[in-house]
C-alpha cells in the first residue's frame, strides 16, 4: 500500500534518535492542530522508551508564525554539543532561511507539515507533506494531526492498537478545528474519533463532561465544536500552550484549573472579536471585491476568528492584519473554491512570508507594501 512520502524514513530517523539518546525537540504551531501533533509525538516517543528534551511553541505575537532563528539558537544553546533532532509540525514548509540556519547550527531537521508548499522546499533533512511533489498518497488534505497519526502508526506498528482510540479522538478534534475537508481519510478519522470521544481517559477531556460544559450538546460534533472553541482561546507561557498542558494533564484537578481559565479567556475572546468585526464593518470598504483591513490595536491570535466570521457573512475574501511598526502580519479567509495561497503567490516579491491552506492562510508584509498588496489582491480576485 502506498504511504505518505518519507513517512517511513521519518519514523526510522526518530527511532534512531531514541536509540542513540539524542536530544529530541518537538516544535509546533500553537493552535489545536499543532498542539495535538506535538502531544501525539511526545506520547509515542515516551512509549518507545525515549525522552523529549524540549517542547517549543512559538508565540505569534512576538515571534511570528513558523520556525524562527531565536528559537533555533535557544535550542542549540540548551542542547549544547549533543546530537539534536528537531521535529517541526504544522509549520516549517515555508521556512527556507531557518532550515539553512538549523543545518549551520548542526541541528537535524524533520518537517511534518500539511500546508501548501511553495515551488521549492526548505533544506530540511526529511520533509513529510502529502502536498509535496512526488507524493503519491491518494489523499492530500489532512490536518497536521492526521499526518502525525499515520507517523505514530508507522512507529508503533502492531502495538498502535493500544493507543488507537485515544489518538483518533485527538486527531478528530484537530481535523474539525482546522476546518479540513471531511472526506476520505479525514472522514474515517473523524467518525472513529467521535465514536471514542466520551470514552477518552485524558483528564483534560474528561473534565468537559464532569463540569457540565458539553453535557447538553445534542451530538458529539456539537460537543467537539464547544471544546474546540474553548481551547482555541489558549495562550502561551514559557513556550508551552495551555492546550498542551491540558492534554498532558495527569489529574482532574489540574485539568479543572486549566479549563476554567480557558472558559474565562473564551468569553473575553468572543467580546474582542465582535469589537473587531464592528470596526471592520464601520470603516472598511465592504463593496470592494475583498475586505482588506488592519489595526495596530488587534491581537494576532484573534485575526483568524474575526476573518472567518466576516467571510461567512459577506461571502468574499477577507484579509485582516495587525499593523506593526515596520511590518504587518495578517490572517486570510476566502470562500470555498477560492485559493488564498495562489492569490498571495502573485505578490510573493513584496511579501516577507505567506502560506497556509487554500481557504485559510496568513501573511507578513512590510508596511510600505500594504497598499500595493491590496491593489494586486483586488485585481486578482476581480479576474477569477
C-alpha positions in Angstrom: 0.0 0.0 0.0 1.3 3.5 -0.9 2.2 5.6 2.1 2.8 9.3 2.6 6.2 10.2 1.1 9.1 10.0 3.6 6.9 8.8 6.5 8.9 5.6 6.8 12.2 7.5 6.6 11.0 9.9 9.3 9.9 7.0 11.6 13.4 5.4 11.2 15.1 8.7 12.0 13.0 9.1 15.2 13.7 5.5 16.2 17.4 6.2 15.7 17.3 9.3 17.8 15.6 7.4 20.6 18.1 4.5 20.5 21.1 6.9 20.4 19.6 9.1 23.2 19.7 12.2 21.1 18.1 15.5 22.3 14.7 15.3 20.7 12.9 18.7 20.4 9.2 19.0 19.4 8.3 22.3 17.8 4.7 23.1 16.7 2.3 25.8 15.8 0.4 26.9 18.9 -3.1 26.1 17.6 -5.0 22.9 18.4 -3.8 21.1 15.4 -0.1 21.9 16.1 -0.5 21.1 19.8 -2.2 17.8 19.2 0.6 16.9 16.7 3.2 17.6 19.4 1.2 15.6 22.1 0.9 12.6 19.8 4.6 12.5 19.1 5.6 13.1 22.7 3.4 10.2 23.8 4.8 7.9 21.2 8.4 8.8 21.8 8.0 8.1 25.6 6.1 4.9 24.8 9.1 3.7 22.8 11.4 4.4 25.7 12.6 7.8 24.5 12.6 11.2 26.1 11.5 14.5 24.7 14.3 17.0 25.7 12.2 20.1 24.9 8.8 21.3 23.7 8.6 24.6 21.9 5.5 26.6 20.7 6.4 30.0 19.1 4.3 33.0 20.2 2.8 34.5 17.1 2.6 38.0 18.8 6.3 38.2 19.5 7.9 35.5 17.2 5.6 35.3 14.2 4.5 32.1 12.6 6.7 29.0 12.0 10.3 28.4 12.8 12.3 31.4 13.9 16.0 32.0 14.3 15.7 33.0 18.0 14.1 29.6 18.8 16.8 27.7 16.9 19.6 29.4 18.7 17.9 28.8 22.1 17.5 25.1 21.2 21.2 24.9 20.2 22.2 26.7 23.4 20.3 24.3 25.6 21.3 21.1 23.8 24.9 22.3 23.8 27.1 19.8 21.9 24.6 17.0 22.0 23.3 15.5 18.8 19.9 17.1 18.3 16.8 16.2 16.3 14.3 18.9 15.8 10.8 17.8 14.7 8.7 20.6 13.4 4.9 20.1 13.0 2.1 22.2 11.5 4.6 24.7 10.2 8.0 24.9 8.6 7.2 24.2 4.9 7.9 27.9 4.1 10.9 28.4 6.4 13.7 28.4 3.9 16.2 30.6 5.8 15.5 28.9 9.1 16.1 25.5 7.7 19.5 26.6 6.4 20.3 28.1 9.9 19.3 24.8 11.6 21.8 23.0 9.3 24.6 25.6 10.2 23.9 25.0 13.9 24.2 21.3 13.5 20.5 20.5 14.2 18.9 17.7 12.2 15.5 18.8 11.0 12.3 16.9 10.2 9.4 19.0 8.9 6.0 17.3 9.1 3.6 19.9 7.6 0.2 19.8 5.9 0.3 23.3 4.4 0.7 24.1 0.7 4.4 24.1 -0.2 5.9 26.8 -2.4 7.5 25.9 -5.7 10.7 25.0 -3.8 11.1 23.1 -0.5 13.2 24.1 2.5 16.5 22.3 3.0 15.3 20.0 5.8 16.8 16.6 6.3 13.3 15.0 5.9 10.0 16.5 4.8 6.7 14.7 5.3 4.0 16.6 3.5 1.4 14.9 1.3 1.2 18.0 -0.9 4.9 18.0 -1.9 5.8 16.9 -5.4 6.3 13.2 -5.9 3.9 12.2 -3.1 1.6 9.5 -4.5 -0.6 9.1 -1.5 -4.3 9.2 -2.6 -5.4 11.9 -0.1 -3.7 15.3 0.4 -6.0 17.4 2.7 -5.1 16.1 6.1 -5.0 18.2 9.3 -1.4 18.0 10.5 -2.6 15.7 13.3 -3.7 13.3 10.7 -0.2 13.1 9.2 1.2 12.6 12.7 -1.4 9.9 13.4 0.0 7.9 10.5 3.6 8.6 11.6 2.7 7.2 15.0 1.2 4.1 13.4 4.5 3.7 11.4 6.5 4.0 14.7 4.4 1.6 16.8 3.3 -1.0 14.2 1.0 -3.6 15.7 1.3 -2.0 19.1 -0.6 1.0 17.8 -3.9 -0.7 18.6 -3.4 0.1 22.3 -3.3 3.9 21.6 -5.6 4.0 18.6 -8.8 5.2 20.3 -7.1 8.0 22.2 -5.1 9.1 19.2 -8.0 9.0 16.9 -10.0 11.2 19.3 -7.3 13.8 19.4 -6.8 13.7 15.6 -10.5 14.1 15.1 -10.6 17.2 17.3 -7.7 18.8 15.4 -9.2 17.9 11.9 -12.5 19.5 12.8 -10.8 22.5 14.4 -8.6 23.1 11.3 -11.7 23.0 9.1 -10.3 20.3 6.8 -12.4 18.5 4.2 -14.4 15.8 5.9 -13.9 13.2 3.3 -11.8 10.1 2.6 -9.1 9.6 5.3 -10.4 12.6 7.3 -13.9 11.3 7.4 -12.6 8.0 8.8 -10.5 9.8 11.4 -13.5 12.0 12.5 -16.1 9.2 12.5 -13.9 6.9 14.6 -12.6 9.7 16.8 -16.1 11.0 17.7 -17.2 7.4 18.4 -14.5 7.2 21.1 -14.8 10.8 22.4 -16.7 10.1 25.6 -14.5 7.1 26.4 -11.3 9.2 26.3 -9.5 8.9 29.6 -7.4 12.0 29.4 -8.3 14.2 32.4 -8.2 17.3 30.1 -11.0 15.9 28.0 -13.0 14.1 30.8 -13.4 17.4 32.7 -15.5 18.9 29.9 -18.2 16.3 30.8 -17.6 16.3 34.5 -18.0 20.1 34.5 -21.3 20.0 32.5 -19.8 22.3 29.8 -20.8 19.9 27.0 -23.3 17.5 28.6 -26.2 19.4 27.0 -24.7 19.2 23.5 -27.2 17.1 21.4 -24.4 15.3 19.4 -20.7 14.5 19.6 -20.0 17.0 16.9 -21.6 19.8 18.9 -19.5 18.8 21.9 -16.4 18.9 19.7 -17.3 22.4 18.4 -17.7 23.6 22.0 -14.5 22.1 23.2 -12.6 23.4 20.2 -14.0 26.9 20.7 -12.9 27.0 24.4 -9.4 25.5 23.8 -9.0 27.9 20.9 -8.6 30.7 23.5 -5.3 29.1 24.7 -2.4 31.3 25.4 1.4 30.6 25.5 3.7 30.8 28.6 7.3 29.7 28.5 6.8 28.3 25.0 4.0 26.0 26.2 0.4 26.3 25.2 -2.5 25.9 27.7 -3.9 23.3 25.3 -0.7 21.3 25.6 -0.8 21.5 29.4 -4.5 20.4 29.3 -3.9 17.4 27.1 -0.9 16.1 29.1 -2.5 16.8 32.5 -2.3 13.8 34.7 -5.1 14.6 37.2 -8.6 16.1 37.0 -7.8 19.0 39.5 -5.1 20.4 37.2 -7.5 20.0 34.2 -10.2 21.8 36.1 -8.0 24.8 36.7 -6.9 25.0 33.1 -10.4 24.6 31.6 -11.9 27.2 34.0 -9.1 29.7 32.9 -9.8 28.8 29.2 -13.5 29.4 29.6 -12.8 32.9 31.0 -10.5 33.7 28.1 -13.0 32.3 25.6 -15.7 34.7 26.8 -13.2 37.6 26.6 -12.1 36.5 23.1 -15.7 36.4 21.9 -16.2 40.0 23.0 -12.9 41.2 21.4 -13.7 39.5 18.1 -17.1 41.2 18.0 -15.4 44.6 18.5 -13.0 43.8 15.7 -15.9 42.9 13.3 -17.8 46.1 14.3 -14.7 48.2 13.5 -14.3 46.5 10.1 -17.9 47.0 9.2 -17.8 50.7 10.1 -14.6 51.6 8.4 -13.6 49.1 5.7 -14.8 49.2 2.1 -17.4 46.4 2.1 -18.2 47.0 -1.6 -14.7 46.0 -2.7 -14.1 42.5 -4.2 -12.2 41.8 -1.0 -12.3 43.0 2.6 -8.8 44.3 3.4 -8.3 46.0 6.8 -5.8 46.3 9.6 -5.3 47.9 13.0 -2.4 48.3 15.4 -4.7 47.5 18.3 -5.6 44.0 17.3 -4.2 40.7 18.7 -2.7 38.4 16.0 -4.3 35.3 17.5 -7.8 36.8 17.1 -7.4 37.7 13.4 -8.4 34.3 12.1 -11.6 34.1 14.2 -12.7 37.6 13.1 -11.8 36.9 9.4 -13.8 33.7 9.4 -16.9 35.3 10.8 -16.7 38.2 8.3 -16.1 35.9 5.3 -19.0 33.8 6.4 -21.3 36.8 6.5 -20.1 38.6 3.3 -19.0 35.6 1.2 -15.9 37.3 -0.1 -12.1 37.1 0.6 -11.1 38.7 3.9 -7.6 39.9 4.7 -7.2 41.2 8.3 -3.8 42.3 9.7 -2.2 43.7 12.8 -0.2 46.8 11.8 3.2 46.8 13.4 6.0 49.4 13.4 7.7 48.2 10.2 5.7 45.3 9.0 2.2 43.7 9.5 1.1 40.1 10.0 -2.3 39.0 8.9 -4.8 36.2 8.5 -6.8 35.3 5.4 -10.1 33.5 4.9 -11.7 33.0 1.5 -14.9 31.4 0.2 -14.9 27.8 -0.9 -13.3 27.1 -4.3 -11.0 30.1 -4.0 -7.4 29.8 -3.1 -5.8 32.2 -0.7 -2.3 30.8 -1.2 -2.4 31.2 -5.0 -3.8 34.7 -4.6 -0.8 35.8 -2.5 1.7 34.0 -4.7 1.1 36.8 -7.2 2.6 39.1 -4.6 5.5 36.9 -3.5 8.0 39.6 -4.4 6.6 42.1 -1.9 5.7 39.7 0.9 8.1 38.7 3.7 6.3 35.4 4.1 2.9 33.8 3.2 1.3 30.4 3.2 -1.3 28.1 4.6 -4.3 26.4 3.1 -6.5 27.4 0.1 -9.4 28.6 2.4 -7.3 29.8 5.4 -3.8 31.3 5.3 -1.6 34.1 6.6 1.0 36.6 5.5 3.7 39.0 6.7 4.3 42.2 4.7 6.3 45.4 5.1 4.1 48.4 5.7 5.4 50.2 2.7 3.9 47.4 0.5 0.5 47.2 2.1 -1.3 49.4 -0.5 0.4 47.6 -3.4 -0.5 44.2 -1.8 -4.2 45.2 -1.5 -4.2 46.5 -5.1 -2.8 43.3 -6.5 -5.3 41.2 -4.5 -8.2 43.2 -5.8 -7.0 42.8 -9.4 -6.5 39.0 -8.8 -10.0 38.4 -7.3 -11.7 40.6 -10.0 -10.3 38.3 -12.6 -11.3 34.9 -11.2 
